[in-house]
Amino acid sequence: MVECSGRAELAAGALELARRGGRLILAGIPHGPSQLDLSRVVYFEREVIGALGYRFDLERVVALMEAGRLDVTPLLTYDPIPLNAIVEGALERNLTDSAVPLRIFVTPL
């Protein structure tokens, strides 16, 4: 699971959503302290990883995409799902279908 909102209050919830033995990647940087219950990491054998992106790489990444050398389509879906279908349309699909993209766009009700 990847948590990339950068909101400190969502890190604990993301940890709870990670399955037993799962991995949580924290890619967003909160502007304040965050509290994680480390017993939830240990008891459920979860792994927490920090991933730092670099804003200075953006132009290079866009250039690679324009040149066709970097294909990001496996990471995204362009078929949005409604918010009321997020459990079956996104969360459960991610558990059962390895072809589901990393990001699923959700529209409000």
Biopython code that builds the backbone (N, CA, C, O; Angstrom):
import numpy as np
from Bio.PDB.StructureBuilder import StructureBuilder

atoms = [
    (1, "MET", "N", (0.838, -1.161, 0.000)),
    (1, "MET", "CA", (0.000, 0.000, 0.000)),
    (1, "MET", "C", (0.888, 1.230, 0.000)),
    (1, "MET", "O", (1.923, 1.261, 0.665)),
    (2, "VAL", "N", (0.476, 2.247, -0.752)),
    (2, "VAL", "CA", (1.222, 3.497, -0.831)),
    (2, "VAL", "C", (0.338, 4.613, -0.293)),
    (2, "VAL", "O", (-0.779, 4.816, -0.768)),
    (3, "GLU", "N", (0.840, 5.330, 0.692)),
    (3, "GLU", "CA", (0.132, 6.493, 1.222)),
    (3, "GLU", "C", (0.902, 7.708, 0.744)),
    (3, "GLU", "O", (2.054, 7.908, 1.130)),
    (4, "CYS", "N", (0.272, 8.525, -0.097)),
    (4, "CYS", "CA", (1.001, 9.640, -0.693)),
    (4, "CYS", "C", (0.303, 10.971, -0.501)),
    (4, "CYS", "O", (0.606, 11.934, -1.206)),
    (5, "SER", "N", (-0.627, 11.044, 0.442)),
    (5, "SER", "CA", (-1.351, 12.297, 0.648)),
    (5, "SER", "C", (-0.506, 13.341, 1.363)),
    (5, "SER", "O", (-0.692, 14.540, 1.159)),
    (6, "GLY", "N", (0.426, 12.888, 2.203)),
    (6, "GLY", "CA", (1.210, 13.820, 2.992)),
    (6, "GLY", "C", (0.474, 14.335, 4.208)),
    (6, "GLY", "O", (0.929, 15.284, 4.846)),
    (7, "ARG", "N", (-0.644, 13.737, 4.542)),
    (7, "ARG", "CA", (-1.430, 14.151, 5.707)),
    (7, "ARG", "C", (-1.093, 13.242, 6.881)),
    (7, "ARG", "O", (-1.300, 12.031, 6.815)),
    (8, "ALA", "N", (-0.575, 13.828, 7.951)),
    (8, "ALA", "CA", (-0.102, 13.069, 9.109)),
    (8, "ALA", "C", (-1.185, 12.177, 9.684)),
    (8, "ALA", "O", (-0.897, 11.055, 10.099)),
    (9, "GLU", "N", (-2.418, 12.644, 9.718)),
    (9, "GLU", "CA", (-3.501, 11.867, 10.333)),
    (9, "GLU", "C", (-3.895, 10.637, 9.516)),
    (9, "GLU", "O", (-4.592, 9.762, 10.027)),
    (10, "LEU", "N", (-3.466, 10.556, 8.269)),
    (10, "LEU", "CA", (-3.822, 9.405, 7.442)),
    (10, "LEU", "C", (-2.801, 8.273, 7.504)),
    (10, "LEU", "O", (-3.099, 7.160, 7.070)),
    (11, "ALA", "N", (-1.618, 8.526, 8.026)),
    (11, "ALA", "CA", (-0.585, 7.492, 8.087)),
    (11, "ALA", "C", (-1.023, 6.321, 8.953)),
    (11, "ALA", "O", (-0.825, 5.167, 8.571)),
    (12, "ALA", "N", (-1.615, 6.594, 10.113)),
    (12, "ALA", "CA", (-2.061, 5.518, 11.010)),
    (12, "ALA", "C", (-3.155, 4.683, 10.355)),
    (12, "ALA", "O", (-3.162, 3.459, 10.480)),
    (13, "GLY", "N", (-4.074, 5.340, 9.659)),
    (13, "GLY", "CA", (-5.139, 4.606, 8.969)),
    (13, "GLY", "C", (-4.596, 3.750, 7.846)),
    (13, "GLY", "O", (-5.071, 2.637, 7.622)),
    (14, "ALA", "N", (-3.606, 4.263, 7.141)),
    (14, "ALA", "CA", (-2.985, 3.491, 6.066)),
    (14, "ALA", "C", (-2.294, 2.258, 6.633)),
    (14, "ALA", "O", (-2.335, 1.185, 6.032)),
    (15, "LEU", "N", (-1.663, 2.414, 7.789)),
    (15, "LEU", "CA", (-1.015, 1.266, 8.435)),
    (15, "LEU", "C", (-2.039, 0.194, 8.766)),
    (15, "LEU", "O", (-1.767, -0.994, 8.594)),
    (16, "GLU", "N", (-3.198, 0.591, 9.234)),
    (16, "GLU", "CA", (-4.255, -0.370, 9.563)),
    (16, "GLU", "C", (-4.792, -1.075, 8.328)),
    (16, "GLU", "O", (-5.239, -2.218, 8.418)),
    (17, "LEU", "N", (-4.757, -0.418, 7.183)),
    (17, "LEU", "CA", (-5.267, -1.021, 5.952)),
    (17, "LEU", "C", (-4.289, -2.018, 5.327)),
    (17, "LEU", "O", (-4.683, -2.856, 4.515)),
    (18, "ALA", "N", (-3.024, -1.923, 5.707)),
    (18, "ALA", "CA", (-2.036, -2.872, 5.175)),
    (18, "ALA", "C", (-2.330, -4.264, 5.747)),
    (18, "ALA", "O", (-2.629, -4.405, 6.933)),
    (19, "ARG", "N", (-2.246, -5.258, 4.918)),
    (19, "ARG", "CA", (-2.553, -6.626, 5.362)),
    (19, "ARG", "C", (-1.445, -7.162, 6.263)),
    (19, "ARG", "O", (-0.362, -6.582, 6.344)),
    (20, "ARG", "N", (-1.724, -8.262, 6.932)),
    (20, "ARG", "CA", (-0.706, -8.933, 7.747)),
    (20, "ARG", "C", (0.473, -9.290, 6.837)),
    (20, "ARG", "O", (0.288, -9.887, 5.777)),
    (21, "GLY", "N", (1.662, -8.926, 7.255)),
    (21, "GLY", "CA", (2.846, -9.175, 6.445)),
    (21, "GLY", "C", (2.995, -8.202, 5.287)),
    (21, "GLY", "O", (3.893, -8.350, 4.459)),
    (22, "GLY", "N", (2.113, -7.203, 5.226)),
    (22, "GLY", "CA", (2.118, -6.260, 4.117)),
    (22, "GLY", "C", (3.135, -5.152, 4.303)),
    (22, "GLY", "O", (3.832, -5.070, 5.314)),
    (23, "ARG", "N", (3.192, -4.316, 3.300)),
    (23, "ARG", "CA", (4.162, -3.231, 3.270)),
    (23, "ARG", "C", (3.417, -1.916, 3.075)),
    (23, "ARG", "O", (2.552, -1.803, 2.207)),
    (24, "LEU", "N", (3.761, -0.928, 3.889)),
    (24, "LEU", "CA", (3.220, 0.411, 3.752)),
    (24, "LEU", "C", (4.356, 1.320, 3.293)),
    (24, "LEU", "O", (5.402, 1.395, 3.938)),
    (25, "ILE", "N", (4.143, 1.998, 2.190)),
    (25, "ILE", "CA", (5.136, 2.939, 1.682)),
    (25, "ILE", "C", (4.590, 4.341, 1.917)),
    (25, "ILE", "O", (3.522, 4.696, 1.417)),
    (26, "LEU", "N", (5.326, 5.125, 2.675)),
    (26, "LEU", "CA", (4.933, 6.498, 2.964)),
    (26, "LEU", "C", (5.674, 7.404, 1.983)),
    (26, "LEU", "O", (6.883, 7.605, 2.100)),
    (27, "ALA", "N", (4.931, 7.950, 1.012)),
    (27, "ALA", "CA", (5.542, 8.765, -0.025)),
    (27, "ALA", "C", (5.240, 10.252, 0.157)),
    (27, "ALA", "O", (5.967, 11.099, -0.362)),
    (28, "GLY", "N", (4.176, 10.572, 0.889)),
    (28, "GLY", "CA", (3.857, 11.967, 1.156)),
    (28, "GLY", "C", (4.579, 12.434, 2.406)),
    (28, "GLY", "O", (4.817, 11.646, 3.322)),
    (29, "ILE", "N", (4.925, 13.703, 2.448)),
    (29, "ILE", "CA", (5.641, 14.236, 3.602)),
    (29, "ILE", "C", (4.708, 15.168, 4.367)),
    (29, "ILE", "O", (4.366, 16.243, 3.875)),
    (30, "PRO", "N", (4.290, 14.760, 5.574)),
    (30, "PRO", "CA", (3.415, 15.642, 6.365)),
    (30, "PRO", "C", (4.186, 16.852, 6.901)),
    (30, "PRO", "O", (5.407, 16.808, 7.051)),
    (31, "HIS", "N", (3.463, 17.913, 7.183)),
    (31, "HIS", "CA", (4.083, 19.133, 7.703)),
    (31, "HIS", "C", (4.070, 19.173, 9.222)),
    (31, "HIS", "O", (4.377, 20.204, 9.820)),
    (32, "GLY", "N", (3.719, 18.069, 9.843)),
    (32, "GLY", "CA", (3.714, 17.993, 11.297)),
    (32, "GLY", "C", (3.991, 16.575, 11.732)),
    (32, "GLY", "O", (4.115, 15.680, 10.896)),
    (33, "PRO", "N", (4.092, 16.357, 13.036)),
    (33, "PRO", "CA", (4.373, 15.005, 13.526)),
    (33, "PRO", "C", (3.212, 14.053, 13.256)),
    (33, "PRO", "O", (2.057, 14.467, 13.148)),
    (34, "SER", "N", (3.540, 12.797, 13.151)),
    (34, "SER", "CA", (2.558, 11.745, 12.911)),
    (34, "SER", "C", (2.738, 10.672, 13.970)),
    (34, "SER", "O", (3.859, 10.394, 14.395)),
    (35, "GLN", "N", (1.648, 10.077, 14.393)),
    (35, "GLN", "CA", (1.734, 9.023, 15.398)),
    (35, "GLN", "C", (1.355, 7.686, 14.765)),
    (35, "GLN", "O", (0.271, 7.532, 14.203)),
    (36, "LEU", "N", (2.264, 6.731, 14.869)),
    (36, "LEU", "CA", (2.002, 5.372, 14.417)),
    (36, "LEU", "C", (2.105, 4.458, 15.626)),
    (36, "LEU", "O", (3.040, 4.577, 16.418)),
    (37, "ASP", "N", (1.154, 3.551, 15.772)),
    (37, "ASP", "CA", (1.200, 2.566, 16.846)),
    (37, "ASP", "C", (2.116, 1.440, 16.366)),
    (37, "ASP", "O", (1.708, 0.601, 15.563)),
    (38, "LEU", "N", (3.333, 1.426, 16.854)),
    (38, "LEU", "CA", (4.317, 0.453, 16.380)),
    (38, "LEU", "C", (3.949, -0.982, 16.732)),
    (38, "LEU", "O", (4.452, -1.918, 16.110)),
    (39, "SER", "N", (3.075, -1.168, 17.724)),
    (39, "SER", "CA", (2.623, -2.537, 18.003)),
    (39, "SER", "C", (1.851, -3.092, 16.805)),
    (39, "SER", "O", (1.840, -4.303, 16.582)),
    (40, "ARG", "N", (1.196, -2.199, 16.022)),
    (40, "ARG", "CA", (0.459, -2.635, 14.829)),
    (40, "ARG", "C", (1.421, -3.085, 13.731)),
    (40, "ARG", "O", (1.054, -3.880, 12.866)),
    (41, "VAL", "N", (2.644, -2.580, 13.767)),
    (41, "VAL", "CA", (3.677, -3.019, 12.831)),
    (41, "VAL", "C", (4.189, -4.388, 13.264)),
    (41, "VAL", "O", (4.261, -5.314, 12.457)),
    (42, "VAL", "N", (4.545, -4.512, 14.539)),
    (42, "VAL", "CA", (5.156, -5.742, 15.046)),
    (42, "VAL", "C", (4.163, -6.901, 15.078)),
    (42, "VAL", "O", (4.455, -7.976, 14.554)),
    (43, "TYR", "N", (2.999, -6.696, 15.683)),
    (43, "TYR", "CA", (2.031, -7.799, 15.829)),
    (43, "TYR", "C", (1.534, -8.333, 14.488)),
    (43, "TYR", "O", (1.219, -9.516, 14.367)),
    (44, "PHE", "N", (1.465, -7.470, 13.493)),
    (44, "PHE", "CA", (0.961, -7.903, 12.195)),
    (44, "PHE", "C", (2.075, -8.055, 11.162)),
    (44, "PHE", "O", (1.811, -8.216, 9.971)),
    (45, "GLU", "N", (3.317, -8.003, 11.627)),
    (45, "GLU", "CA", (4.496, -8.219, 10.779)),
    (45, "GLU", "C", (4.454, -7.365, 9.520)),
    (45, "GLU", "O", (4.749, -7.832, 8.420)),
    (46, "ARG", "N", (4.081, -6.102, 9.709)),
    (46, "ARG", "CA", (4.033, -5.162, 8.590)),
    (46, "ARG", "C", (5.385, -4.472, 8.442)),
    (46, "ARG", "O", (6.186, -4.424, 9.376)),
    (47, "GLU", "N", (5.612, -3.950, 7.267)),
    (47, "GLU", "CA", (6.843, -3.236, 6.975)),
    (47, "GLU", "C", (6.479, -1.801, 6.586)),
    (47, "GLU", "O", (5.561, -1.593, 5.793)),
    (48, "VAL", "N", (7.180, -0.821, 7.129)),
    (48, "VAL", "CA", (6.944, 0.581, 6.795)),
    (48, "VAL", "C", (8.197, 1.127, 6.119)),
    (48, "VAL", "O", (9.303, 1.020, 6.650)),
    (49, "ILE", "N", (8.005, 1.715, 4.936)),
    (49, "ILE", "CA", (9.120, 2.214, 4.139)),
    (49, "ILE", "C", (8.844, 3.668, 3.775)),
    (49, "ILE", "O", (7.720, 4.021, 3.418)),
    (50, "GLY", "N", (9.849, 4.493, 3.865)),
    (50, "GLY", "CA", (9.743, 5.872, 3.404)),
    (50, "GLY", "C", (10.271, 5.985, 1.988)),
    (50, "GLY", "O", (11.307, 5.406, 1.659)),
    (51, "ALA", "N", (9.563, 6.728, 1.148)),
    (51, "ALA", "CA", (9.982, 6.916, -0.243)),
    (51, "ALA", "C", (10.017, 8.406, -0.535)),
    (51, "ALA", "O", (8.992, 9.083, -0.454)),
    (52, "LEU", "N", (11.167, 8.906, -0.868)),
    (52, "LEU", "CA", (11.344, 10.330, -1.122)),
    (52, "LEU", "C", (11.386, 10.596, -2.620)),
    (52, "LEU", "O", (12.176, 9.995, -3.349)),
    (53, "GLY", "N", (10.540, 11.490, -3.061)),
    (53, "GLY", "CA", (10.571, 11.917, -4.455)),
    (53, "GLY", "C", (11.336, 13.227, -4.548)),
    (53, "GLY", "O", (11.451, 13.962, -3.568)),
    (54, "TYR", "N", (11.839, 13.502, -5.694)),
    (54, "TYR", "CA", (12.623, 14.712, -5.876)),
    (54, "TYR", "C", (11.944, 15.616, -6.888)),
    (54, "TYR", "O", (11.736, 15.229, -8.038)),
    (55, "ARG", "N", (11.601, 16.812, -6.461)),
    (55, "ARG", "CA", (10.916, 17.732, -7.362)),
    (55, "ARG", "C", (11.810, 18.165, -8.516)),
    (55, "ARG", "O", (11.307, 18.606, -9.550)),
    (56, "PHE", "N", (13.111, 18.049, -8.361)),
    (56, "PHE", "CA", (14.030, 18.460, -9.406)),
    (56, "PHE", "C", (14.094, 17.442, -10.552)),
    (56, "PHE", "O", (14.675, 17.725, -11.599)),
    (57, "ASP", "N", (13.502, 16.267, -10.358)),
    (57, "ASP", "CA", (13.498, 15.234, -11.388)),
    (57, "ASP", "C", (12.313, 15.353, -12.334)),
    (57, "ASP", "O", (12.261, 14.652, -13.345)),
    (58, "LEU", "N", (11.369, 16.218, -12.028)),
    (58, "LEU", "CA", (10.130, 16.285, -12.791)),
    (58, "LEU", "C", (10.369, 16.544, -14.275)),
    (58, "LEU", "O", (9.792, 15.852, -15.113)),
    (59, "GLU", "N", (11.193, 17.510, -14.615)),
    (59, "GLU", "CA", (11.436, 17.817, -16.032)),
    (59, "GLU", "C", (12.058, 16.628, -16.752)),
    (59, "GLU", "O", (11.710, 16.343, -17.898)),
    (60, "ARG", "N", (12.968, 15.942, -16.092)),
    (60, "ARG", "CA", (13.614, 14.769, -16.704)),
    (60, "ARG", "C", (12.607, 13.639, -16.928)),
    (60, "ARG", "O", (12.623, 12.986, -17.971)),
    (61, "VAL", "N", (11.739, 13.414, -15.951)),
    (61, "VAL", "CA", (10.716, 12.365, -16.079)),
    (61, "VAL", "C", (9.755, 12.694, -17.211)),
    (61, "VAL", "O", (9.419, 11.819, -18.009)),
    (62, "VAL", "N", (9.314, 13.931, -17.290)),
    (62, "VAL", "CA", (8.405, 14.339, -18.378)),
    (62, "VAL", "C", (9.086, 14.154, -19.724)),
    (62, "VAL", "O", (8.456, 13.700, -20.679)),
    (63, "ALA", "N", (10.353, 14.498, -19.813)),
    (63, "ALA", "CA", (11.090, 14.315, -21.068)),
    (63, "ALA", "C", (11.180, 12.844, -21.450)),
    (63, "ALA", "O", (11.044, 12.505, -22.625)),
    (64, "LEU", "N", (11.407, 11.971, -20.481)),
    (64, "LEU", "CA", (11.448, 10.528, -20.752)),
    (64, "LEU", "C", (10.089, 10.025, -21.220)),
    (64, "LEU", "O", (10.008, 9.180, -22.111)),
    (65, "MET", "N", (9.015, 10.550, -20.616)),
    (65, "MET", "CA", (7.673, 10.152, -21.035)),
    (65, "MET", "C", (7.398, 10.628, -22.456)),
    (65, "MET", "O", (6.867, 9.872, -23.270)),
    (66, "GLU", "N", (7.756, 11.876, -22.762)),
    (66, "GLU", "CA", (7.547, 12.433, -24.108)),
    (66, "GLU", "C", (8.319, 11.651, -25.159)),
    (66, "GLU", "O", (7.845, 11.475, -26.281)),
    (67, "ALA", "N", (9.508, 11.181, -24.796)),
    (67, "ALA", "CA", (10.342, 10.427, -25.736)),
    (67, "ALA", "C", (9.892, 8.976, -25.867)),
    (67, "ALA", "O", (10.444, 8.226, -26.672)),
    (68, "GLY", "N", (8.900, 8.576, -25.087)),
    (68, "GLY", "CA", (8.428, 7.199, -25.146)),
    (68, "GLY", "C", (9.347, 6.215, -24.433)),
    (68, "GLY", "O", (9.219, 5.006, -24.630)),
    (69, "ARG", "N", (10.255, 6.698, -23.623)),
    (69, "ARG", "CA", (11.202, 5.825, -22.917)),
    (69, "ARG", "C", (10.704, 5.426, -21.534)),
    (69, "ARG", "O", (11.289, 4.556, -20.888)),
    (70, "LEU", "N", (9.615, 6.064, -21.072)),
    (70, "LEU", "CA", (9.048, 5.748, -19.768)),
    (70, "LEU", "C", (7.549, 5.614, -19.914)),
    (70, "LEU", "O", (6.855, 6.588, -20.204)),
    (71, "ASP", "N", (7.053, 4.410, -19.715)),
    (71, "ASP", "CA", (5.630, 4.127, -19.856)),
    (71, "ASP", "C", (5.002, 4.079, -18.465)),
    (71, "ASP", "O", (5.301, 3.182, -17.677)),
    (72, "VAL", "N", (4.138, 5.036, -18.165)),
    (72, "VAL", "CA", (3.498, 5.087, -16.847)),
    (72, "VAL", "C", (2.078, 4.533, -16.867)),
    (72, "VAL", "O", (1.402, 4.544, -15.839)),
    (73, "THR", "N", (1.616, 4.053, -18.012)),
    (73, "THR", "CA", (0.235, 3.558, -18.079)),
    (73, "THR", "C", (-0.044, 2.406, -17.121)),
    (73, "THR", "O", (-1.182, 2.292, -16.665)),
    (74, "PRO", "N", (0.923, 1.538, -16.782)),
    (74, "PRO", "CA", (0.593, 0.493, -15.803)),
    (74, "PRO", "C", (0.316, 1.048, -14.405)),
    (74, "PRO", "O", (-0.236, 0.344, -13.559)),
    (75, "LEU", "N", (0.689, 2.285, -14.160)),
    (75, "LEU", "CA", (0.510, 2.872, -12.834)),
    (75, "LEU", "C", (-0.837, 3.554, -12.657)),
    (75, "LEU", "O", (-1.256, 3.815, -11.529)),
    (76, "LEU", "N", (-1.518, 3.845, -13.756)),
    (76, "LEU", "CA", (-2.734, 4.654, -13.697)),
    (76, "LEU", "C", (-3.906, 3.982, -14.384)),
    (76, "LEU", "O", (-3.734, 3.165, -15.288)),
    (77, "THR", "N", (-5.094, 4.338, -13.943)),
    (77, "THR", "CA", (-6.303, 3.968, -14.669)),
    (77, "THR", "C", (-7.048, 5.247, -14.991)),
    (77, "THR", "O", (-7.071, 6.174, -14.181)),
    (78, "TYR", "N", (-7.644, 5.308, -16.142)),
    (78, "TYR", "CA", (-8.375, 6.502, -16.531)),
    (78, "TYR", "C", (-9.873, 6.273, -16.488)),
    (78, "TYR", "O", (-10.638, 7.129, -16.934)),
    (79, "ASP", "N", (-10.308, 5.145, -15.966)),
    (79, "ASP", "CA", (-11.728, 4.860, -15.801)),
    (79, "ASP", "C", (-12.086, 5.115, -14.343)),
    (79, "ASP", "O", (-11.898, 4.233, -13.505)),
    (80, "PRO", "N", (-12.601, 6.304, -14.021)),
    (80, "PRO", "CA", (-12.909, 6.599, -12.622)),
    (80, "PRO", "C", (-14.047, 5.745, -12.102)),
    (80, "PRO", "O", (-14.937, 5.348, -12.855)),
    (81, "ILE", "N", (-14.012, 5.467, -10.811)),
    (81, "ILE", "CA", (-15.089, 4.735, -10.162)),
    (81, "ILE", "C", (-15.748, 5.668, -9.164)),
    (81, "ILE", "O", (-15.083, 6.550, -8.620)),
    (82, "PRO", "N", (-17.046, 5.494, -8.908)),
    (82, "PRO", "CA", (-17.704, 6.360, -7.927)),
    (82, "PRO", "C", (-17.250, 6.015, -6.508)),
    (82, "PRO", "O", (-16.880, 4.878, -6.216)),
    (83, "LEU", "N", (-17.287, 7.015, -5.644)),
    (83, "LEU", "CA", (-16.842, 6.846, -4.263)),
    (83, "LEU", "C", (-17.576, 5.711, -3.556)),
    (83, "LEU", "O", (-16.972, 4.988, -2.764)),
    (84, "ASN", "N", (-18.865, 5.546, -3.830)),
    (84, "ASN", "CA", (-19.624, 4.496, -3.149)),
    (84, "ASN", "C", (-19.266, 3.089, -3.635)),
    (84, "ASN", "O", (-19.780, 2.111, -3.091)),
    (85, "ALA", "N", (-18.400, 2.962, -4.643)),
    (85, "ALA", "CA", (-17.954, 1.654, -5.134)),
    (85, "ALA", "C", (-16.477, 1.407, -4.830)),
    (85, "ALA", "O", (-15.869, 0.509, -5.413)),
    (86, "ILE", "N", (-15.898, 2.189, -3.930)),
    (86, "ILE", "CA", (-14.456, 2.103, -3.700)),
    (86, "ILE", "C", (-14.027, 0.769, -3.093)),
    (86, "ILE", "O", (-12.931, 0.289, -3.384)),
    (87, "VAL", "N", (-14.865, 0.164, -2.260)),
    (87, "VAL", "CA", (-14.467, -1.104, -1.631)),
    (87, "VAL", "C", (-14.323, -2.189, -2.684)),
    (87, "VAL", "O", (-13.256, -2.789, -2.813)),
    (88, "GLU", "N", (-15.382, -2.448, -3.434)),
    (88, "GLU", "CA", (-15.301, -3.520, -4.431)),
    (88, "GLU", "C", (-14.550, -3.093, -5.692)),
    (88, "GLU", "O", (-13.880, -3.913, -6.321)),
    (89, "GLY", "N", (-14.656, -1.822, -6.061)),
    (89, "GLY", "CA", (-14.040, -1.360, -7.294)),
    (89, "GLY", "C", (-12.555, -1.080, -7.194)),
    (89, "GLY", "O", (-11.863, -1.031, -8.211)),
    (90, "ALA", "N", (-12.058, -0.895, -5.986)),
    (90, "ALA", "CA", (-10.643, -0.568, -5.834)),
    (90, "ALA", "C", (-9.963, -1.453, -4.793)),
    (90, "ALA", "O", (-9.039, -2.196, -5.123)),
    (91, "LEU", "N", (-10.409, -1.381, -3.548)),
    (91, "LEU", "CA", (-9.712, -2.097, -2.475)),
    (91, "LEU", "C", (-9.734, -3.609, -2.671)),
    (91, "LEU", "O", (-8.685, -4.252, -2.620)),
    (92, "GLU", "N", (-10.904, -4.180, -2.891)),
    (92, "GLU", "CA", (-10.987, -5.635, -3.092)),
    (92, "GLU", "C", (-10.334, -6.052, -4.409)),
    (92, "GLU", "O", (-9.722, -7.116, -4.490)),
    (93, "ARG", "N", (-10.463, -5.215, -5.438)),
    (93, "ARG", "CA", (-9.802, -5.526, -6.717)),
    (93, "ARG", "C", (-8.296, -5.594, -6.552)),
    (93, "ARG", "O", (-7.646, -6.451, -7.151)),
    (94, "ASN", "N", (-7.733, -4.701, -5.746)),
    (94, "ASN", "CA", (-6.288, -4.711, -5.511)),
    (94, "ASN", "C", (-5.838, -5.985, -4.823)),
    (94, "ASN", "O", (-4.713, -6.439, -5.035)),
    (95, "LEU", "N", (-6.699, -6.566, -4.003)),
    (95, "LEU", "CA", (-6.343, -7.801, -3.304)),
    (95, "LEU", "C", (-6.377, -9.021, -4.221)),
    (95, "LEU", "O", (-5.633, -9.978, -4.010)),
    (96, "THR", "N", (-7.230, -8.988, -5.228)),
    (96, "THR", "CA", (-7.453, -10.190, -6.031)),
    (96, "THR", "C", (-6.886, -10.125, -7.446)),
    (96, "THR", "O", (-6.730, -11.160, -8.095)),
    (97, "ASP", "N", (-6.578, -8.928, -7.928)),
    (97, "ASP", "CA", (-6.158, -8.784, -9.320)),
    (97, "ASP", "C", (-4.829, -8.034, -9.382)),
    (97, "ASP", "O", (-4.784, -6.830, -9.130)),
    (98, "SER", "N", (-3.762, -8.730, -9.711)),
    (98, "SER", "CA", (-2.439, -8.103, -9.747)),
    (98, "SER", "C", (-2.299, -7.125, -10.912)),
    (98, "SER", "O", (-1.331, -6.365, -10.955)),
    (99, "ALA", "N", (-3.231, -7.125, -11.847)),
    (99, "ALA", "CA", (-3.158, -6.222, -12.986)),
    (99, "ALA", "C", (-3.772, -4.856, -12.693)),
    (99, "ALA", "O", (-3.712, -3.955, -13.529)),
    (100, "VAL", "N", (-4.363, -4.700, -11.506)),
    (100, "VAL", "CA", (-4.974, -3.421, -11.153)),
    (100, "VAL", "C", (-3.878, -2.371, -11.027)),
    (100, "VAL", "O", (-2.858, -2.624, -10.387)),
    (101, "PRO", "N", (-4.070, -1.199, -11.624)),
    (101, "PRO", "CA", (-3.044, -0.156, -11.554)),
    (101, "PRO", "C", (-2.840, 0.338, -10.115)),
    (101, "PRO", "O", (-3.687, 0.150, -9.242)),
    (102, "LEU", "N", (-1.701, 0.968, -9.910)),
    (102, "LEU", "CA", (-1.358, 1.493, -8.597)),
    (102, "LEU", "C", (-2.330, 2.577, -8.162)),
    (102, "LEU", "O", (-2.699, 2.643, -6.990)),
    (103, "ARG", "N", (-2.745, 3.416, -9.081)),
    (103, "ARG", "CA", (-3.660, 4.505, -8.761)),
    (103, "ARG", "C", (-4.991, 4.290, -9.455)),
    (103, "ARG", "O", (-5.034, 4.024, -10.656)),
    (104, "ILE", "N", (-6.058, 4.402, -8.715)),
    (104, "ILE", "CA", (-7.400, 4.298, -9.263)),
    (104, "ILE", "C", (-8.092, 5.622, -8.978)),
    (104, "ILE", "O", (-8.156, 6.057, -7.829)),
    (105, "PHE", "N", (-8.609, 6.261, -10.015)),
    (105, "PHE", "CA", (-9.275, 7.547, -9.849)),
    (105, "PHE", "C", (-10.682, 7.323, -9.323)),
    (105, "PHE", "O", (-11.419, 6.476, -9.828)),
    (106, "VAL", "N", (-11.047, 8.087, -8.308)),
    (106, "VAL", "CA", (-12.358, 7.981, -7.660)),
    (106, "VAL", "C", (-13.064, 9.308, -7.819)),
    (106, "VAL", "O", (-12.479, 10.369, -7.603)),
    (107, "THR", "N", (-14.350, 9.238, -8.206)),
    (107, "THR", "CA", (-15.157, 10.445, -8.342)),
    (107, "THR", "C", (-16.119, 10.538, -7.163)),
    (107, "THR", "O", (-16.543, 9.515, -6.626)),
    (108, "PRO", "N", (-16.463, 11.754, -6.759)),
    (108, "PRO", "CA", (-17.439, 11.901, -5.659)),
    (108, "PRO", "C", (-18.792, 11.389, -6.088)),
    (108, "PRO", "O", (-19.054, 11.227, -7.280)),
    (109, "LEU", "N", (-19.647, 11.136, -5.125)),
    (109, "LEU", "CA", (-21.011, 10.647, -5.408)),
    (109, "LEU", "C", (-21.785, 11.651, -6.202)),
    (109, "LEU", "O", (-22.947, 11.414, -6.531)),
]
sb = StructureBuilder()
sb.init_structure("model")
sb.init_model(0)
sb.init_chain("A")
sb.init_seg("    ")
for serial, (resi, resn, name, xyz) in enumerate(atoms, 1):
    if name == "N":
        sb.init_residue(resn, " ", resi, " ")
    sb.init_atom(name, np.array(xyz, "f"), 0.0, 1.0, " ", f" {name:<3s}", serial, name[0])
structure = sb.get_structure()
